[in-house]
C-alpha cells in the first residue's frame, strides 16, 4: 500500500509539472514564432 501511495504521490506532481512545462513551452514557441513573422 505504501509503495502505491508513494507512486501516486510522486506521479501526480510529475504529471502536473510536465503539463505546465508543455503549456509554457508551447506559449514560448508561439511567441518566438510570432515575433519574426510579426
Phi, psi and omega in degrees: 000318183296321181295318180296318180297315179297321180298315180293318181295328181277324185286322183297308178300322180297318180295319180295317180297315180298321179296315180297317180297320180296315181296315180296318180298315179297320180294317181294315180297320179296320180292317180294322180288330184281327183299308180298320181289324183284000000 
